[in-house]
Amino acid sequence: MKIIDLTKESFVERVADYQTYPDQWDFKGDKPCLVDFHAPWCGYCRALSPILDQLAKEYDGKINIYKVDVDQVPELETTFNIRTIPNLLLCRPGSKPIMKLGTMNKAQLKELIETTLLA
């Protein structure tokens, strides 16, 4: 699986319509997803990127992995109150989303996926 870059429109289509229902979370995906809020100038984000590429292959068909460039989509950065990047939004059908700081290694991120998205 390839990581998909999201715009505001594709976020609304694939993850949640935060504009129409700002007070109510309604995840639109059919399988769990991880959304990486990042920026190209961020060193921690650049370190996380190849790990996410590897995990996208390992979890192909089990989860979707998306990226949002906060410089290109500042409205999402504001909506999710992101102050530090990389920041990860973890979403599972029927559950509330969880935000986590993305400064972790591959083993830590795999454990987070296993316990949060696939448990």
C-alpha positions, 0 to 999 in steps of 0.5 A, spaced: 500 500 500 502 506 498 501 512 503 496 517 500 497 525 501 490 528 503 487 535 502 482 538 506 477 535 501 480 528 501 480 528 508 473 530 509 471 524 504 476 519 507 476 520 514 471 525 517 467 530 515 469 535 521 466 541 517 458 539 517 459 535 524 464 539 528 461 537 534 460 529 533 466 525 530 463 520 524 469 516 521 468 514 514 473 509 513 472 502 512 478 500 516 482 503 521 487 509 519 493 513 521 494 520 519 500 523 519 500 531 520 507 533 518 511 538 514 517 537 509 522 542 513 521 538 520 526 533 521 522 528 526 517 528 520 523 526 515 525 521 520 518 518 521 517 518 513 521 511 511 518 508 517 511 509 515 512 507 508 515 500 511 509 500 515 504 501 509 507 495 506 506 491 512 499 493 514 497 493 507 489 491 507 489 492 514 489 499 515 490 506 511 496 510 512 495 518 510 499 524 510 497 531 511 502 537 510 500 542 515 503 547 511 499 546 505 492 544 509 493 549 515 485 548 516 486 541 518 492 543 523 488 548 526 481 544 527 485 538 530 489 543 534 496 541 532 502 545 535 507 540 534 509 535 529 509 530 527 502 528 530 498 522 529 491 521 528 489 514 529 482 512 527 478 506 528 471 505 526 466 506 531 471 509 536 473 516 538 480 518 534 486 519 538 492 524 537 499 522 539 506 525 538 509 521 532 516 522 535 517 514 536 521 508 533 518 503 528 517 498 534 513 503 538 509 505 532 507 498 531 505 497 538 501 503 538 498 500 531 497 493 534 494 496 541 490 502 538 487 500 531 487 493 531 486 490 538 
